[in-house]
Amino acid sequence: MKNIVILISGGGSNMAAIVCTAQREHWERAPGVRIAAVISNRADAGGLAFAREQGIATHVVDHKAYTDRAAFDAALAERIDAQDPQGHPALVVLAGFMRVLTPDFVRHYAGRLVNIHPSLLPAFAGLHTHARALAAGCRFAGATVHLVTEVLDDGPILAQAVVPV
């Protein structure tokens, strides 16, 4: 069984979509994948309740409890790796996880760290993507799923969905 760990910071709508798809398509049977845990950097993240209701393990690693980004990322990596018997989940998904990760963290999960970004990258990397797209007069919007690299919102694009504005 291959384990997926999903990281969230808020309501968890992207996480919920992944979980519902996994349930509907029976990922545990074929291709042998399960959502092992949902982890948030915020105890008040609404998505944690949804995950618990689905029987998925939830954890909080509060970034405010650490003196710096590296210490937080080390604690987060330890919690993620504990979710897999071999200590390395097949995939870590950033689904509305609102923390910039250190290069060491990204390298630890190289090739297994995926982000869901709410714009059509390379346009509007970073925060406030929707407001920036509207201000720019964009006629199309969408989302990008990409591999995470050490450069913010710049990894290889795996998928994009486009909708008219």
For each residue, the residues with C-beta under 8 A, 3 or more apart:
1: 28 32 33 34
2: 31 32 33 34 89 90 91
3: 33 34 35 36 37 83 84 89 90 91
4: 18 33 34 35 36 89 90 91 92 93
5: 35 36 37 38 39 80 83 84 89 91 92 93
6: 15 18 19 35 37 38 39 51 92 93 95
7: 38 39 40 41 76 80 92 93 94 95 97
8: 11 12 14 15 38 39 40 45 47 48 95 96 97
9: 40 41 42 45 96 97 98 99
10: 42 45 46 47 96 98
11: 8 45 46 47 96
12: 8 15 16 38 45 46 47 48 50 51 95 96
13: 16 17 47 96
14: 8 17 18 95 96 116
15: 6 8 12 18 19 38 47 50 51 93 95 96
16: 12 13 19 20 47 50
17: 13 14 20 21
18: 4 6 14 15 21 22 35 93 95
19: 6 15 16 22 23 35 50 51 54 56
20: 16 17 23 24
21: 17 18 24 25 27
22: 18 19 25 27 28 33 34 35
23: 19 20 26 27 54
24: 20 21
25: 21 22
26: 23 29 30
27: 21 22 23 30 31 32 33 34
28: 1 22 32 33 34
29: 26 32
30: 26 27
31: 2 27
32: 1 2 27 28 29
33: 1 2 3 4 22 27 28 90
34: 1 2 3 4 22 27 28
35: 3 4 5 6 18 19 22 38 51 54 56
36: 3 4 5 56 57 83 84 89
37: 3 5 6 56 57 58 59 80 83
38: 5 6 7 8 12 15 35 47 48 51 56 57 58 59
39: 5 6 7 8 58 59 60 61 76 79 80
40: 7 8 9 43 45 47 48 58 59 60 61 97
41: 7 9 45 60 61 62 63 72 76 97 98 99
42: 9 10 45 60 62
43: 40 48 60 62
44:
45: 8 9 10 11 12 40 41 42 48 60
46: 10 11 12 49 50
47: 8 10 11 12 13 15 16 38 40 50 51 96
48: 8 12 38 40 43 45 51 52 58 60
49: 46 52 53
50: 12 15 16 19 46 47 53 54
51: 6 12 15 19 35 38 47 48 54 56 57 58
52: 48 49 55 56 58
53: 49 50
54: 19 23 35 50 51
55: 52
56: 19 35 36 37 38 51 52
57: 36 37 38 51 83
58: 37 38 39 40 48 51 52
59: 37 38 39 40 79
60: 39 40 41 42 43 45 48
61: 39 40 41 65 72 75 76 79
62: 41 42 43 65 66
63: 41 66 72 99
64:
65: 61 62 72
66: 62 63 69 71 72 75
67: 71
68: 71 72
69: 66 72 73 99 100 102
70: 73 74 102 104
71: 66 67 68 74 75
72: 41 61 63 65 66 68 69 75 76 99
73: 69 70 76 77 101 102 104 105
74: 70 71 77 78 104 105
75: 61 66 71 72 78 79
76: 7 39 41 61 72 73 79 80 105
77: 73 74 80 81 105 108 109
78: 74 75 81 82
79: 39 59 61 75 76 82 83
80: 5 7 37 39 76 77 83 89 92 109
81: 77 78 84 87 88 89
82: 78 79 87
83: 3 5 36 37 57 79 80 89
84: 3 5 36 81 87 88 89 90
85:
86:
87: 81 82 84
88: 81 84 112
89: 2 3 4 5 36 80 81 83 84 92 112
90: 2 3 4 33 84 112
91: 2 3 4 5 112 114
92: 4 5 6 7 80 89 109 112 113 114
93: 4 5 6 7 15 18 114 115 116
94: 7 97 113 114 115 116 148
95: 6 7 8 12 14 15 18 116
96: 8 9 10 11 12 13 14 15 47 116
97: 7 8 9 40 41 94 115
98: 9 10 41
99: 9 41 63 69 72
100: 69 152
101: 73 105 106 148
102: 69 70 73 105 106
103: 106 107 150
104: 70 73 74 107 108
105: 73 74 76 77 101 102 108 109
106: 101 102 103 109 110 113 148 149 150
107: 103 104 110 150
108: 77 104 105
109: 77 80 92 105 106 112 113 148
110: 106 107 113
111: 147
112: 88 89 90 91 92 109
113: 92 94 106 109 110 147 148
114: 91 92 93 94 145 146 147 148 158
115: 93 94 97 145 146 147 148 153 155
116: 14 93 94 95 96 143 144 145
117: 121 125 129 143 144 145 146 153
118: 129 130 143
119: 123 124 125 129 130 132 133 141 142 143 144
120: 123 124 140 141 142 143 144 160 162
121: 117 124 125 144 146 153 154 157 160
122: 125 153 154
123: 119 120 133 138
124: 119 120 121 129 132 133
125: 117 119 121 122 152 153 154
126: 129 152 153
127:
128: 131 132
129: 117 118 119 124 126 132 133
130: 118 119 133 134 141
131: 128 134 135
132: 119 124 128 129 135 136
133: 119 123 124 129 130 136 138 141 165
134: 130 131 137 138 165
135: 131 132
136: 132 133
137: 134
138: 123 133 134 141 165
139: 164 165
140: 120 162 163 164 165
141: 119 120 130 133 138 162 163 164 165
142: 119 120 160 161 162 163
143: 116 117 118 119 120 160 161
144: 116 117 119 120 121 157 159 160
145: 114 115 116 117 157 158 159 160
146: 114 115 117 121 153 154 155 156 157 158
147: 111 113 114 115 155 156 158
148: 94 101 106 109 113 114 115 155
149: 106 154 155 156
150: 103 106 107
151: 154 155
152: 100 125 126
153: 115 117 121 122 125 126 146
154: 121 122 125 146 149 151
155: 115 146 147 148 149 151
156: 146 147 149
157: 121 144 145 146 160
158: 114 145 146 147
159: 144 145
160: 120 121 142 143 144 145 157
161: 142 143
162: 120 140 141 142
163: 140 141 142
164: 139 140 141
165: 133 134 138 139 140 141
